[in-house]
Amino acid sequence: MNSSKKEFISEAEELLEEAREHLLELQEPAETGVTPDTVNALFRSIHTLKGISGLFGLEGLKDLSHAIEEILDSLRLGNIEVTDDVISFLFKNIDILRELLKNAGQGNDLDVTPYLEDIEVFGRKTSNRQKQESLSGIIDEAIISVLSNYEEQRLRANIKNNRAIFIINAVLSLADFDKSLSELTEKIKKEGELISTLPTAEDIPPDSIGFKLLFASGKNPDSLKAALGVAPGQIAGRRPEKASAQKPQSSLKSISTTVRVDIEKLDGILNTIGELTLTRGAIKRIERELAGIYGHSELVFDIHRASRNLERRLSELQQQVLEIRMVPIGQIFSRLAQIVKRYSREIGKPVNLTVFGEETELDKFIAEEIVDPLMHIVRNAIDHGIESPEERKRKGKPEKGTIMLKAFQRGNNVIVETEDDGRGIDTEMIRKKALEKGIITAGTEIDDTELIGFIFRAGFSTKETVTEVSGRGVGMDVVKDRISSIHGFVDVRTEKNIYTRFSLTIPITLAIIKSLLVRVGINTFALPLSSISETLIIGRDALQSIEGKKVYNLRGDLLPVMQVSDFFEPGSHTHESDYHESRYIVVSGYGERRVGLLVDELIGGQEIVIRSLGRYFEGLKGFAGVTEIGRHNVILVIDVETLTEEILLRHKGLVHV
């Protein structure tokens, strides 16, 4: 994809995101009703998309944008009312535009004829054109005759809403009329709705310009006079005491100080920083070797100072690039708000959405990776968790359910929580389905935490009927797989008829991460620090054995433990005599999902850049990728979540070693 095409895709995505946000505003209008500014902003977003699509020869995208633009124009003119059906229809077509844009990025321009026909039918069905009553006698005919259709519609709407109509005759100096007019219109907009600004030449002195400003307001003339500085009626523009000494020069300089940056370019910069990190390590190693040969000579001190300066500047550069990649999670929450409103309406379950921590930032890549998992969780909360209004009323709950989205930072991680106040997860139903599918056998002792874990298995669903929202046995396994792929964890807490909470613990960024280097036998591995809660040193007799499974007493709790080498080479440590006098436990996970990874040595912390294993090793279990350390040595990065799951399964007796 060439740079201009990428620029188009980026701008089109922003326009569609703006359109989505304006639609959400229309769903929850202000107390005074739907604001025309919101409708206009929505119209402009789609109008701009139509224009840039045409420039790039994407006829399908252009035609569909134009058809949606016609619907929005009817909204602006009052020929179509803003209803839930109209909002849902527009949301659906925004999604279609997004899909067309995705195909455009892949070089495809799809046939949109069925969508155009659908929009045409919808437009005819929802059109509300009625004979308008004459405004003669209310507004001067000379003013009405110069109003546009949209301005006349806004005038009628305000009269219908019993708002008074005011006119201000403004006479402004030609020297700075643009500034004076702008100040006046901003004041008017704070007190009401500015309907039209009409130039006039009546009784205008030389070196001046006149305007009639038509606006509507529910406030009385006295309060308007206090707010505007003049009473509605005739008004004289404030002339400057002195003419400007120098006429302002026109400039082509852009007002904006921002630029769009392709995420791939930032990835390239981070890869370069990763290489420089290796160089920094090499310089420090050379410094140590020279110190051993020459002692604390001037040359060694020079290298030491250069090394420290490189380390400091490299750290600053890395931090700045990572900050550029950061986006507020509120962007994701706004998308989820649309899903909540749409699906709750479709299945007849009214839901309130509350959001906290929208300003929490995380890497752009991570943010996009968690969209689908969060979407699946929210959909399941609406379908499985939230009860019908009748059922909630019987239980003494508010008829309207609540879903909460919350995000906050904890160390190098971001915690994203979704919680609903529904019926909770039915563990007995899960047990029944697990028996039917042969996952467990009759009489198997298994606690609620393990039962809840089954919802993340592919194809596992307790839903008896398939709906548009869920019940096809897909979705929750996507949550587990996607979060694991970015070195995160999923925790579920639930209480019958009270709540269900999903907590996603995810790293802030994967670009450059802090890791712990460990030795297992003759091999060195890296473990992401975001997956580690603590490390322990233990003696050879510190471990206990229960039914052949190793555990460690961690402050009164039994911690399941497994030698890391046993995962990659089962049976490689058969005898206790093979172990050293002291060993180390790396504790990962949280709560009831904490486990211990037994390693031979903790080498130390190091920042690493994780690279893919490549297609040949795609799907290799237990590894998240590779990285380089020291003298360009390539080592494997362990997928801690996979090992955690394996240890828990082995200690629960659900798989055979």
C-alpha positions in Angstrom: 0.0 0.0 0.0 1.5 3.4 -1.0 1.8 6.3 1.4 -1.1 8.3 -0.1 -3.4 5.3 0.2 -2.4 4.8 3.8 -3.1 8.5 4.5 -6.5 8.0 3.0 -7.3 4.9 5.1 -6.1 6.8 8.2 -8.3 9.9 7.5 -11.3 7.8 6.6 -11.0 5.8 9.8 -10.9 9.0 11.8 -14.0 10.3 10.0 -15.9 7.1 10.7 -14.9 7.3 14.3 -16.1 10.9 14.5 -19.4 9.8 12.9 -19.8 7.0 15.5 -19.3 9.5 18.3 -21.8 11.9 16.9 -24.4 9.1 16.6 -23.8 8.2 20.3 -24.5 11.9 21.1 -27.7 11.7 19.1 -28.7 8.6 21.1 -28.5 10.6 24.3 -29.5 14.2 23.4 -29.4 17.1 25.8 -32.4 18.1 27.8 -33.3 20.7 25.1 -33.5 17.9 22.5 -31.4 16.9 19.5 -28.8 19.7 18.9 -28.5 20.7 15.2 -24.7 21.1 15.7 -24.4 17.3 16.3 -26.5 16.5 13.2 -24.4 19.0 11.2 -21.1 17.5 12.5 -22.3 14.0 11.5 -23.3 15.2 8.1 -19.9 16.9 7.6 -18.0 13.7 8.5 -19.9 11.6 5.9 -19.7 14.4 3.4 -15.9 14.6 3.7 -15.7 10.8 3.5 -17.6 10.9 0.2 -15.3 13.5 -1.1 -12.0 11.8 -0.4 -13.4 8.4 -1.5 -14.1 9.9 -4.9 -10.6 11.3 -5.1 -9.2 7.8 -4.7 -11.6 6.3 -7.3 -13.4 4.1 -4.7 -16.9 4.4 -6.3 -18.6 1.9 -3.9 -17.5 3.8 -0.8 -18.3 7.1 -2.4 -21.8 6.1 -3.6 -22.7 4.6 -0.2 -21.4 7.7 1.6 -23.5 9.9 -0.7 -26.7 7.8 0.0 -26.1 8.1 3.8 -25.4 11.8 3.3 -28.9 12.2 1.7 -30.5 10.6 4.8 -28.6 12.9 7.0 -29.6 15.9 4.9 -33.2 14.9 5.4 -32.5 14.8 9.2 -31.1 18.3 9.0 -34.2 19.6 7.1 -36.6 17.9 9.5 -38.0 15.6 6.8 -36.9 12.6 8.9 -37.2 12.6 12.7 -34.4 11.3 15.0 -35.7 8.0 16.3 -34.2 4.8 17.7 -34.8 3.1 14.3 -33.0 5.9 12.4 -30.1 5.8 14.8 -29.8 2.0 14.5 -30.0 2.2 10.7 -27.2 4.8 10.7 -25.1 2.7 13.0 -25.5 -0.3 10.7 -24.4 1.6 7.7 -21.4 3.1 9.5 -20.3 -0.5 10.1 -20.9 -1.3 6.4 -18.7 1.7 5.5 -16.0 0.5 7.9 -16.1 -2.9 6.2 -15.9 -1.3 2.7 -12.9 0.7 3.9 -11.2 -2.5 5.2 -11.7 -4.0 1.7 -10.4 -0.8 0.1 -7.2 -1.2 2.1 -6.8 -4.6 0.6 -7.4 -3.3 -2.9 -11.0 -4.2 -3.3 -14.0 -2.0 -4.1 -17.2 -4.0 -3.4 -20.6 -3.8 -5.1 -22.9 -1.6 -2.9 -26.1 -1.9 -4.9 -28.0 -3.9 -2.3 -27.0 -1.4 0.4 -28.1 1.6 -1.8 -31.5 -0.1 -2.4 -31.8 -0.6 1.4 -31.1 3.1 2.1 -33.5 4.2 -0.6 -36.4 2.1 0.8 -35.6 3.3 4.3 -35.6 6.9 3.2 -39.0 6.6 1.6 -40.4 4.8 4.6 -39.2 7.3 7.2 -39.8 10.5 5.2 -42.1 12.9 7.1 -42.7 15.7 4.7 -45.7 17.7 5.7 -47.2 21.0 4.5 -45.5 23.7 6.6 -47.5 26.5 8.1 -46.7 30.0 6.8 -44.3 32.1 8.8 -45.8 35.3 7.4 -46.8 37.6 10.1 -44.3 36.1 12.5 -41.1 36.8 10.7 -40.4 39.6 8.1 -41.0 38.2 4.7 -37.8 39.8 3.5 -35.8 37.7 5.9 -37.7 34.5 5.2 -37.1 34.9 1.5 -33.3 34.8 1.9 -33.1 31.8 4.4 -31.9 28.5 3.1 -34.1 25.4 3.6 -32.1 24.3 6.5 -32.2 27.7 8.2 -36.0 27.9 7.7 -36.4 24.5 9.2 -34.4 25.5 12.3 -36.5 28.7 12.5 -39.7 26.6 12.5 -38.3 24.1 15.0 -37.5 26.9 17.5 -40.9 28.5 17.1 -42.5 25.1 17.6 -40.5 24.8 20.8 -41.8 28.1 22.1 -38.4 29.9 21.9 -38.3 33.6 21.1 -36.7 34.8 17.9 -34.3 37.8 18.1 -32.6 40.0 15.5 -29.4 42.0 16.2 -28.4 44.6 13.6 -24.6 44.7 13.8 -22.6 47.5 12.2 -18.9 46.5 12.2 -15.7 48.2 11.2 -14.2 46.8 8.0 -10.8 46.8 9.7 -11.6 44.0 12.1 -15.2 42.9 11.4 -14.3 39.2 11.2 -13.0 39.2 14.8 -15.9 41.3 16.1 -18.5 39.1 14.3 -16.9 36.0 15.6 -16.9 37.3 19.2 -20.6 38.3 18.8 -21.7 35.0 17.3 -19.9 33.0 20.1 -21.8 35.0 22.7 -25.1 34.4 20.9 -24.4 30.6 20.7 -24.0 30.5 24.5 -27.4 32.0 25.0 -29.4 30.2 22.3 -29.2 29.0 18.7 -27.8 31.2 15.9 -30.0 30.5 12.9 -28.6 32.8 10.3 -26.1 35.6 9.7 -27.3 37.9 6.9 -25.3 40.7 5.3 -27.2 44.0 4.9 -26.4 47.3 3.3 -29.2 49.4 5.0 -27.9 52.6 6.6 -24.3 51.4 6.7 -21.7 54.2 7.0 -18.5 54.1 4.9 -15.6 51.7 6.0 -18.2 49.6 7.8 -20.2 46.4 7.1 -23.6 45.4 8.4 -25.1 42.0 9.4 -28.5 40.9 10.6 -28.0 38.0 13.1 -31.1 35.9 13.5 -31.2 33.7 16.6 -33.5 31.9 19.0 -33.4 31.8 22.8 -35.5 30.9 25.7 -34.1 33.7 27.8 -35.8 37.1 28.2 -34.4 40.3 26.6 -33.0 41.7 29.9 -30.8 38.6 30.5 -29.7 38.6 26.9 -28.7 42.3 27.1 -26.6 41.5 30.2 -24.9 38.5 28.5 -24.4 40.0 25.1 -23.6 43.5 26.2 -26.4 45.0 24.0 -30.1 44.6 23.8 -31.6 42.5 20.9 -32.6 45.1 18.3 -30.4 47.7 16.7 -26.7 47.4 17.8 -23.6 49.3 16.9 -20.3 47.4 16.4 -17.5 48.4 18.7 -15.0 50.4 16.7 -11.3 50.1 17.6 -9.9 53.2 19.2 -6.9 53.0 16.8 -6.6 51.5 13.5 -4.2 48.5 13.4 -0.7 49.7 12.9 0.1 46.9 10.6 -2.3 44.9 8.4 -2.1 41.2 9.3 -0.4 39.2 6.6 -2.0 36.2 5.1 -0.1 33.0 5.6 -0.2 29.4 4.3 1.1 28.1 7.7 -1.1 25.3 9.1 -2.9 26.0 12.4 -2.6 22.4 13.5 0.6 21.2 15.2 -0.1 17.5 14.8 0.8 15.0 12.2 -0.4 11.5 11.4 2.3 8.8 11.8 2.0 5.3 10.4 2.3 2.8 13.3 4.7 0.8 11.1 7.1 3.7 11.1 7.0 3.8 14.9 7.6 0.0 14.9 10.7 0.6 12.7 12.0 3.2 15.1 11.5 0.8 18.0 13.3 -1.9 16.2 16.2 0.5 15.7 16.1 1.4 19.5 16.2 -2.4 20.2 19.4 -2.7 18.1 20.9 0.3 19.9 20.0 -1.4 23.2 22.1 -4.3 22.2 24.9 -1.9 21.2 24.6 -0.3 24.7 25.0 -3.7 26.3 28.0 -4.4 24.1 29.7 -1.1 25.2 29.1 -1.9 28.8 30.6 -5.3 28.4 33.6 -3.8 26.7 33.9 -1.3 29.5 34.1 -4.1 32.1 36.6 -6.1 30.1 38.9 -3.0 29.7 38.6 -2.2 33.4 39.8 -5.7 34.1 42.8 -5.2 31.8 43.7 -1.5 32.4 42.1 -0.8 35.8 40.5 2.6 36.3 42.4 4.5 33.6 41.3 7.6 31.9 40.3 5.6 28.8 38.0 3.4 30.9 36.4 6.5 32.5 35.8 8.0 29.1 34.1 4.9 27.9 32.1 4.8 31.2 30.9 8.4 30.7 30.0 7.7 27.0 28.1 4.6 28.0 26.1 6.3 30.7 25.2 9.2 28.4 24.1 6.7 25.7 22.0 4.8 28.2 20.3 8.0 29.4 19.6 9.3 26.0 18.4 6.0 24.7 16.0 5.7 27.6 14.6 9.2 26.9 14.2 8.3 23.2 12.5 5.0 24.0 10.1 6.8 26.4 9.2 9.5 23.9 8.4 6.9 21.1 6.3 4.8 23.5 4.3 8.0 24.5 3.6 8.6 20.8 2.1 5.1 20.5 -0.1 5.6 23.6 -3.9 6.2 23.1 -6.6 6.6 25.8 -8.7 3.6 26.3 -11.7 5.8 26.1 -11.5 5.3 22.3 -12.3 1.7 22.9 -15.0 2.3 25.5 -16.8 4.6 23.0 -17.0 1.7 20.5 -18.3 -0.6 23.2 -21.0 1.9 24.2 -22.5 1.5 20.7 -22.5 -2.3 21.1 -24.2 -2.0 24.5 -26.9 0.3 23.2 -27.6 -1.6 20.0 -27.7 -5.1 21.4 -29.6 -4.2 24.5 -32.3 -2.6 22.3 -32.4 -5.5 19.9 -33.1 -8.1 22.6 -35.3 -5.9 24.8 -33.0 -5.6 27.8 -32.5 -1.9 28.7 -29.0 -1.3 30.0 -27.1 1.6 31.6 -23.4 1.8 30.8 -21.1 3.4 33.3 -17.5 4.1 32.4 -14.4 4.9 34.6 -10.8 5.6 33.7 -11.3 6.6 30.1 -8.1 8.6 30.2 -6.0 5.5 31.0 -3.4 5.1 28.2 -2.0 2.0 26.6 -0.1 1.1 23.4 -2.2 1.5 20.2 -1.4 -2.1 19.2 -2.6 -3.4 22.6 -5.7 -1.2 22.4 -6.7 -2.7 19.1 -6.0 -6.3 20.2 -8.4 -6.0 23.2 -11.3 -4.6 21.2 -12.7 -8.1 20.2 -12.2 -9.7 23.6 -14.1 -6.8 25.3 -16.8 -6.9 22.7 -17.4 -10.6 23.3 -17.5 -10.1 27.1 -20.0 -7.2 26.7 -22.2 -9.2 24.3 -22.2 -12.2 26.7 -23.0 -9.9 29.6 -26.1 -8.6 27.8 -27.2 -12.0 26.6 -26.3 -14.3 29.5 -25.9 -12.0 32.4 -28.5 -9.2 32.4 -32.0 -10.5 33.1 -35.1 -9.4 31.3 -36.9 -6.4 32.9 -39.7 -8.7 34.2 -37.2 -11.1 35.8 -35.2 -8.2 37.4 -38.4 -6.8 38.8 -39.3 -10.1 40.4 -35.8 -10.2 42.0 -36.2 -6.7 43.4 -33.6 -5.2 41.1 -34.0 -2.1 38.9 -35.6 -3.0 35.6 -32.7 -1.4 33.8 -29.5 -3.5 34.0 -26.0 -1.9 34.5 -22.7 -2.7 32.8 -19.6 -1.0 34.1 -16.4 -0.5 32.2 -13.3 0.4 34.2 -9.6 0.9 33.4 -6.7 1.8 35.7 -2.9 1.3 35.7 -1.2 -1.0 38.0 2.6 -1.0 37.7 3.5 -2.0 34.1 0.0 -3.3 33.4 -3.4 -1.9 32.7 -6.4 -3.6 34.4 -9.6 -3.4 32.3 -12.7 -4.6 34.1 -16.2 -5.3 32.8 -18.9 -5.9 35.4 -22.7 -6.5 35.1 -25.3 -6.7 37.8 -27.1 -9.7 36.3 -27.7 -13.2 37.3 -24.1 -14.3 37.6 -22.5 -17.4 36.1 -24.5 -20.6 36.7 -21.7 -23.0 37.7 -24.2 -25.9 38.0 -25.2 -25.4 34.4 -21.5 -25.4 33.4 -21.0 -28.6 35.3 -24.0 -30.2 33.4 -22.6 -29.1 30.0 -19.1 -30.3 31.0 -20.5 -33.7 31.8 -22.5 -33.8 28.5 -19.4 -32.9 26.5 -17.2 -35.4 28.4 -14.9 -32.8 29.8 -15.4 -34.2 33.3 -16.8 -37.5 34.5 -19.5 -38.1 37.1 -18.3 -37.8 40.6 -15.3 -35.6 39.7 -14.6 -33.1 42.5 -14.2 -29.7 40.9 -14.6 -26.2 42.4 -16.4 -23.2 41.0 -13.2 -21.5 39.8 -12.3 -24.5 37.6 -15.9 -24.7 36.3 -15.9 -21.1 35.3 -12.6 -21.7 33.4 -14.6 -24.0 31.0 -16.4 -21.0 29.5 -13.1 -20.2 27.7 -13.0 -23.5 25.9 -13.7 -23.4 22.2 -17.3 -24.4 21.4 -18.4 -24.4 25.0 -21.7 -22.6 25.6 -24.5 -23.0 28.2 -27.0 -21.1 25.9 -29.8 -23.4 24.9 -30.8 -21.3 21.9 -28.7 -19.5 19.3 -29.3 -15.7 19.0 -27.8 -13.0 17.0 -25.7 -12.0 20.1 -24.4 -15.3 21.4 -25.0 -19.0 21.9 -23.0 -20.3 18.9 -20.2 -21.5 21.2 -17.7 -18.9 19.9 -16.4 -15.8 21.5 -15.1 -16.5 25.0 -12.3 -18.7 23.7 -11.3 -15.7 21.5 -11.0 -13.7 24.7 -8.6 -16.1 26.3 -6.5 -16.6 23.2 -6.2 -13.0 22.3 -5.4 -11.8 25.8 -2.8 -14.6 26.1 -1.2 -13.6 22.8 -0.3 -10.2 24.3 1.0 -11.7 27.6 -2.1 -10.9 29.6 -4.4 -12.7 32.0 -8.2 -13.1 32.4 -9.7 -13.4 35.8 -13.4 -14.0 36.5 -15.4 -13.3 39.7 -19.1 -13.9 40.1 -21.8 -14.1 42.7 -25.2 -15.6 42.0 -27.9 -12.9 41.2 -25.4 -10.2 42.2 -22.7 -9.6 39.6 -20.1 -11.0 37.2 -16.7 -9.3 36.7 -14.1 -10.0 34.1 -10.7 -8.5 34.8 -8.2 -8.3 32.0 -4.6 -7.7 33.1 -2.6 -6.6 30.1 0.8 -4.9 29.6 0.9 -1.2 28.7 3.1 -2.0 25.7 4.8 -4.9 23.9 7.2 -2.7 22.0 10.0 -2.8 24.5 9.3 -4.7 27.7 11.2 -5.4 30.9 12.0 -9.0 31.4 13.7 -11.4 33.8 16.4 -13.6 32.4 16.5 -17.1 34.0 18.7 -20.1 33.5 17.1 -23.6 33.2 19.7 -26.2 32.8 22.1 -25.0 30.1 19.5 -22.7 28.5 18.7 -19.1 29.1 15.1 -17.8 28.8 13.4 -14.5 29.2 10.1 -14.0 31.1 8.1 -10.8 30.8 8.1 -8.9 34.1 4.4 -8.0 33.5 3.6 -11.7 34.1 5.6 -12.0 37.3 4.5 -11.0 40.8 7.6 -12.0 42.9 10.6 -14.3 43.0 11.7 -16.6 45.8 14.9 -18.5 46.7 14.3 -21.9 48.3 16.3 -24.8 49.8 16.2 -28.3 48.3 13.8 -29.4 51.1 11.4 -26.5 50.8 9.0 -28.2 48.3 6.3 -30.6 49.4 4.7 -33.4 47.4 1.0 -34.0 47.4 -0.2 -36.9 45.2 3.0 -36.6 43.2 2.5 -32.9 42.5 5.1 -30.3 43.8 3.7 -27.5 46.0 5.3 -24.7 48.0 3.9 -23.2 51.2 3.8 -19.5 50.3 2.7 -17.6 53.4 0.1 -20.2 54.3 -1.1 -20.9 50.8 -0.1 -24.0 48.8 1.5 -22.8 45.5 1.5 -25.3 42.6 5.0 -25.6 41.3 6.6 -27.1 38.2 10.1 -27.3 36.9 10.2 -25.2 33.7 12.3 -27.9 32.0 9.6 -30.4 32.6 7.3 -28.5 30.3 9.8 -28.5 27.4 11.5 -31.9 28.3 9.1 -34.0 30.4 10.9 -36.2 32.9 14.3 -34.4 32.5 14.5 -34.0 36.3 13.4 -37.4 37.6 15.5 -37.6 40.8 15.8 -35.1 43.6 19.6 -35.6 43.5 19.6 -33.8 40.1 18.6 -30.5 41.8 21.0 -28.0 43.2 21.2 -27.1 46.9 19.1 -24.0 46.3 16.7 -23.1 43.6 14.4 -20.2 42.6 10.7 -19.9 42.2 9.2 -17.3 39.8 5.6 -16.6 40.9 3.2 -15.7 38.2 -0.5 -15.1 38.0 -2.8 -13.8 40.7 -5.2 -15.0 43.4 -6.2 -18.6 42.9 -4.3 -18.7 39.6 -0.9 -18.1 41.1 1.7 -20.7 40.2 5.5 -21.2 40.7 7.9 -21.7 37.9 11.0 -23.5 39.2 14.3 -22.3 37.6 18.0 -22.9 38.4 19.2 -19.3 38.4 17.9 -15.7 38.2 20.3 -13.9 35.9 18.8 -10.4 36.1 16.5 -7.9 34.5 16.8 -6.7 31.0 14.8 -4.7 28.5 14.0 -6.7 25.4 12.3 -6.4 22.0 10.2 -9.5 21.3 10.3 -10.7 17.7 8.1 -13.3 16.1 9.2 -16.9 15.8 8.3 -16.9 12.2 5.8 -19.0 10.2 7.8 -22.2 10.5 7.4 -22.2 14.3 3.9 -20.6 14.3 1.7 -22.2 17.0 4.7 -23.6 18.9 3.3 -24.0 22.5 5.0 -22.3 25.4 6.9 -19.5 23.6 5.9 -15.9 23.0 8.8 -15.2 20.6 12.6 -14.6 20.6 14.9 -11.8 21.6 18.6 -10.9 21.4 20.9 -10.3 24.4 24.6 -9.9 25.1 26.8 -10.8 22.1 23.8 -11.0 19.8 22.7 -14.3 21.4 19.2 -15.3 20.5 17.1 -16.6 23.4 13.4 -17.7 23.6 10.8 -15.7 25.5 8.5 -17.9 27.5 4.7 -17.6 27.3 4.1 -17.5 31.0 0.3 -17.7 30.6 0.6 -21.0 28.8 2.8 -22.5 31.5 0.5 -21.2 34.2 -2.5 -22.9 32.6 -0.5 -26.1 32.2 0.6 -26.2 35.8 -3.0 -25.6 37.0 -4.3 -28.3 34.8 -1.7 -30.8 35.9 -2.3 -30.1 39.6 -6.0 -30.4 39.2 -5.5 -33.8 37.6 -7.4 -32.7 34.4 -4.5 -33.8 32.1 -2.1 -36.6 32.3 1.7 -36.0 32.3 
